[in-house]
Amino acid sequence: MQHDAIQRNRLGEATSPYLRQHADNPVHWQPWDETALQAARDLDRPILLSVGYSACHWCHVMAHESFDDPDIAAQMNRDFINIKVDREERPDLDRIYQMAHQLLAGRGGGWPLTVFLTPEQLPFFTGTYFPRQSRADMPGFDEVMQQIIQVWQERRDEVDEQNQRLQRVLNRAASAGGSALPTADALESARLQLASRFDAAYGGFGSAPNSPRPPVSSGCCVTTPAASRPARWTGARCTWPATACGAWPWGAFTTRLVAALPVTRWMPSGASLTLRKCSATMPC
């Protein structure tokens, strides 16, 4: 099967400002979607997953050193299906693969998170920042990829055996978390904590570095019935910045969100629970 989509960088179509920052890389980056995942299965190629976010210093260093390098990009494009994830948009994926990194590497993770996956999305090697060239006790990214593809081609049975063990551990961790929905008291407590951390002067939640947090913001876009909204909220609509491309209307956006903080329900989304989102056309 021919996969034309993986022969180009598709991040120019993304809504995430972080992903769009990588739209001009020579790497054939893909978003995390069925097109990319199906290509990995059809071509039986490992996935090279890179997770980061806009305010991450070492993410930008690795991008400049490696992802902008034509030789590194050619190696990535030849041997892997390359997927970029914004951890602010997909905290569920970040959480899963950070846990996998701790299990496989025996130490805490961070960003950028670099994960090599089977086409079934099971990780078999993880790391964080890799320099372009080897230095001190850090291998160069090109050497890492060369060793990974050698293991993939020559020691596939070992990869499969490790993945079976890892899958059992992840399944136990998931089952230990329980499936109960949060109570009304828990949601009210979360609302009050968010309200106490809101920065009324500059927008957002918490102190610097205060980068946009889409899951928190979209979660706050769940309100009580229209009759109980503050007067300034009557007829207002949520301005989720899906097309902001970095120009986030952060102050005005989060000021409106504070009025919307009474949370009413959680909605299942994939393997995790996320708060219902509103859109640019759905009244908050």
C-alpha positions as CSV (number, residue, x, y, z in Angstrom):
1,M,0.0,0.0,0.0
2,Q,1.3,3.4,-0.9
3,H,1.3,6.0,1.9
4,D,1.7,9.4,0.3
5,A,1.0,11.2,3.5
6,I,4.2,10.0,5.2
7,Q,6.3,11.3,2.4
8,R,5.8,14.8,3.6
9,N,5.6,16.8,6.8
10,R,2.0,17.1,7.8
11,L,2.4,19.4,10.8
12,G,1.4,22.5,8.8
13,E,-2.2,21.2,9.1
14,A,-2.0,20.9,12.9
15,T,-3.9,23.2,15.3
16,S,-1.2,23.1,17.9
17,P,1.2,26.1,17.8
18,Y,4.0,23.8,19.0
19,L,3.5,21.2,16.2
20,R,3.3,24.0,13.6
21,Q,6.8,25.2,14.8
22,H,8.1,21.9,13.3
23,A,6.2,22.2,10.0
24,D,9.3,23.3,8.2
25,N,11.6,20.6,9.4
26,P,12.9,18.3,6.7
27,V,11.6,15.4,8.9
28,H,8.4,13.9,7.6
29,W,6.6,14.5,10.8
30,Q,3.1,13.1,11.3
31,P,0.6,14.0,14.0
32,W,-0.6,11.1,16.2
33,D,-3.5,9.9,14.1
34,E,-4.8,6.8,12.4
35,T,-3.0,7.7,9.1
36,A,0.4,7.6,10.7
37,L,-0.3,4.6,12.9
38,Q,-1.7,2.6,10.0
39,A,1.3,3.4,7.9
40,A,3.6,2.0,10.6
41,R,1.5,-1.2,10.7
42,D,1.4,-1.6,6.9
43,L,5.1,-0.9,6.4
44,D,6.2,-2.7,9.6
45,R,8.3,0.2,10.6
46,P,9.0,1.3,14.1
47,I,7.6,4.7,15.2
48,L,9.9,7.4,16.4
49,L,7.7,9.5,18.8
50,S,8.9,12.9,20.0
51,V,6.9,14.6,22.8
52,G,7.5,18.2,23.7
53,Y,5.9,21.6,24.2
54,S,6.5,25.2,23.2
55,A,8.3,26.4,26.4
56,C,10.7,23.4,26.6
57,H,14.3,24.6,26.1
58,W,15.9,21.2,25.3
59,C,13.1,20.5,22.9
60,H,14.2,23.5,20.8
61,V,17.8,22.5,21.2
62,M,17.2,19.0,19.8
63,A,15.0,20.4,17.1
64,H,17.8,22.8,16.0
65,E,20.6,20.3,16.3
66,S,18.9,17.2,14.8
67,F,15.5,17.8,13.3
68,D,16.7,20.7,11.1
69,D,19.7,18.6,10.0
70,P,19.2,17.1,6.5
71,D,21.3,14.0,7.2
72,I,19.5,13.2,10.4
73,A,16.1,13.9,8.8
74,A,17.0,11.5,5.9
75,Q,17.8,8.8,8.4
76,M,14.6,9.4,10.3
77,N,12.5,9.4,7.1
78,R,14.1,6.2,5.8
79,D,13.8,4.1,8.9
80,F,10.9,5.3,10.9
81,I,7.4,6.7,11.0
82,N,8.0,10.0,12.8
83,I,5.3,11.4,15.0
84,K,5.3,14.7,16.9
85,V,3.1,15.1,20.0
86,D,2.4,18.3,22.0
87,R,2.2,17.2,25.6
88,E,-0.1,20.1,26.3
89,E,-2.6,18.7,23.9
90,R,-2.1,15.1,24.6
91,P,-1.3,14.7,28.3
92,D,-2.8,11.2,28.1
93,L,-0.1,10.0,25.7
94,D,2.6,11.9,27.6
95,R,1.6,10.2,30.9
96,I,1.6,6.7,29.3
97,Y,5.0,7.1,27.7
98,Q,6.6,8.9,30.6
99,M,5.6,5.9,32.8
100,A,7.1,3.6,30.2
101,H,10.3,5.6,30.2
102,Q,10.6,5.2,34.0
103,L,10.1,1.4,33.7
104,L,12.5,0.9,30.8
105,A,15.2,3.4,31.7
106,G,14.9,3.1,35.5
107,R,14.9,6.9,36.0
108,G,12.6,9.9,35.6
109,G,11.7,11.3,32.2
110,G,11.2,14.8,30.9
111,W,11.1,16.7,27.7
112,P,11.8,16.2,24.9
113,L,10.7,12.6,25.4
114,T,12.0,10.4,22.7
115,V,10.4,7.0,22.4
116,F,10.8,4.2,19.8
117,L,7.6,2.2,19.5
118,T,6.4,-0.9,17.6
119,P,3.7,-0.4,15.1
120,E,1.3,-1.5,17.9
121,Q,2.5,1.6,19.9
122,L,4.4,-0.4,22.5
123,P,7.7,1.3,23.5
124,F,10.9,-0.7,23.4
125,F,13.5,2.0,23.8
126,T,13.1,5.5,25.4
127,G,15.2,8.5,26.2
128,T,14.9,12.3,26.5
129,Y,17.3,14.7,24.8
130,F,20.0,13.2,22.5
131,P,22.7,15.5,21.1
132,R,23.4,15.5,17.4
133,Q,26.9,14.1,17.9
134,S,28.2,11.9,20.8
135,R,29.7,13.8,23.7
136,A,30.8,12.7,27.2
137,D,28.5,9.8,28.1
138,M,25.7,10.8,25.7
139,P,25.4,8.9,22.4
140,G,24.6,10.9,19.3
141,F,21.1,10.7,17.9
142,D,22.3,9.2,14.6
143,E,24.1,6.4,16.6
144,V,21.0,5.8,18.7
145,M,18.8,5.4,15.6
146,Q,21.3,3.2,13.9
147,Q,21.4,0.8,16.9
148,I,17.6,0.9,17.2
149,I,17.0,-0.1,13.6
150,Q,19.6,-2.9,14.0
151,V,17.8,-4.3,17.0
152,W,14.5,-4.0,15.2
153,Q,15.8,-6.0,12.2
154,E,18.0,-8.6,13.9
155,R,16.6,-9.0,17.4
156,R,12.8,-8.7,16.9
157,D,12.0,-11.6,19.2
158,E,13.7,-9.8,22.1
159,V,11.7,-6.7,21.4
160,D,8.5,-8.7,21.4
161,E,9.4,-10.5,24.7
162,Q,10.2,-7.2,26.4
163,N,7.0,-5.7,25.2
164,Q,4.9,-8.5,26.6
165,R,6.4,-7.9,30.0
166,L,6.0,-4.1,29.7
167,Q,2.3,-4.5,28.7
168,R,1.6,-6.6,31.8
169,V,3.1,-3.9,34.0
170,L,1.2,-1.1,32.3
171,N,-2.1,-3.1,32.5
172,R,-1.6,-3.6,36.2
173,A,-0.9,0.1,36.7
174,A,-4.0,1.0,34.7
175,S,-6.2,-1.4,36.7
176,A,-4.9,0.0,40.0
177,G,-6.1,3.4,39.1
178,G,-9.7,2.4,39.3
179,S,-12.5,3.6,37.0
180,A,-14.8,5.6,39.4
181,L,-15.9,9.0,38.1
182,P,-14.9,12.0,40.4
183,T,-17.6,13.1,42.8
184,A,-19.2,16.5,42.8
185,D,-17.1,17.4,45.9
186,A,-13.9,16.5,44.1
187,L,-14.9,18.6,41.1
188,E,-15.8,21.5,43.3
189,S,-12.4,21.2,45.0
190,A,-10.6,21.2,41.6
191,R,-12.6,24.3,40.6
192,L,-11.6,26.1,43.7
193,Q,-7.9,25.1,43.3
194,L,-7.9,26.4,39.8
195,A,-9.6,29.6,40.8
196,S,-7.0,30.2,43.5
197,R,-4.1,29.8,41.0
198,F,-5.6,32.1,38.3
199,D,-3.4,35.0,37.3
200,A,-5.9,37.9,36.8
201,A,-3.2,40.3,35.5
202,Y,-1.6,38.2,32.8
203,G,-3.9,35.3,32.3
204,G,-3.4,31.6,32.8
205,F,-2.9,29.5,35.9
206,G,0.0,29.5,38.3
207,S,3.3,31.4,38.1
208,A,5.9,31.8,35.4
209,P,6.7,30.0,33.2
210,N,3.0,30.2,32.5
211,S,2.5,28.6,29.1
212,P,-1.0,27.7,27.7
213,R,-2.4,24.5,29.1
214,P,-5.2,23.4,26.7
215,P,-6.5,20.5,28.9
216,V,-7.0,22.9,31.8
217,S,-8.5,25.6,29.7
218,S,-10.9,23.3,27.8
219,G,-11.8,21.7,31.0
220,C,-12.9,25.0,32.4
221,C,-15.2,25.5,29.5
222,V,-17.9,23.5,31.3
223,T,-20.4,25.7,33.0
224,T,-23.6,25.7,35.0
225,P,-26.9,26.4,33.2
226,A,-27.2,29.7,31.4
227,A,-29.6,31.1,34.0
228,S,-26.9,30.9,36.7
229,R,-24.1,32.5,34.7
230,P,-22.8,35.9,35.7
231,A,-24.3,38.7,33.8
232,R,-21.1,39.5,31.9
233,W,-21.3,35.9,30.6
234,T,-24.8,36.2,29.1
235,G,-24.5,35.4,25.4
236,A,-20.8,34.9,25.6
237,R,-19.0,32.3,23.5
238,C,-15.9,30.4,24.3
239,T,-12.8,31.5,22.2
240,W,-10.9,28.2,22.2
241,P,-7.7,29.3,20.2
242,A,-7.7,26.4,17.7
243,T,-6.6,28.7,14.9
244,A,-4.5,31.2,17.0
245,C,-1.2,29.8,15.7
246,G,0.7,31.1,18.7
247,A,-1.3,34.3,19.1
248,W,-3.3,32.9,22.1
249,P,-6.0,35.4,23.4
250,W,-4.8,34.2,26.8
251,G,-5.7,37.1,29.1
252,A,-9.2,37.6,27.8
253,F,-9.7,33.9,27.3
254,T,-8.9,32.9,30.8
255,T,-10.7,35.9,32.3
256,R,-13.9,34.5,30.8
257,L,-12.9,31.0,31.9
258,V,-12.9,32.1,35.5
259,A,-16.6,32.8,35.2
260,A,-17.1,29.4,33.7
261,L,-15.2,27.4,36.4
262,P,-18.2,25.5,38.0
263,V,-17.5,22.1,36.5
264,T,-20.4,19.9,35.9
265,R,-19.3,16.5,34.4
266,W,-16.4,14.5,33.0
267,M,-16.6,12.8,29.6
268,P,-14.7,9.7,28.5
269,S,-12.1,10.2,25.8
270,G,-10.1,7.2,24.7
271,A,-8.4,5.6,27.6
272,S,-8.6,8.7,29.8
273,L,-11.2,11.0,31.2
274,T,-11.2,14.6,30.0
275,L,-13.5,17.5,30.7
276,R,-16.1,18.3,28.0
277,K,-14.7,20.9,25.5
278,C,-16.6,23.7,24.1
279,S,-15.7,25.1,20.7
280,A,-15.7,28.5,18.9
281,T,-19.3,27.9,18.0
282,M,-20.7,26.2,21.1
283,P,-21.8,28.6,23.8
284,C,-20.0,28.1,27.1
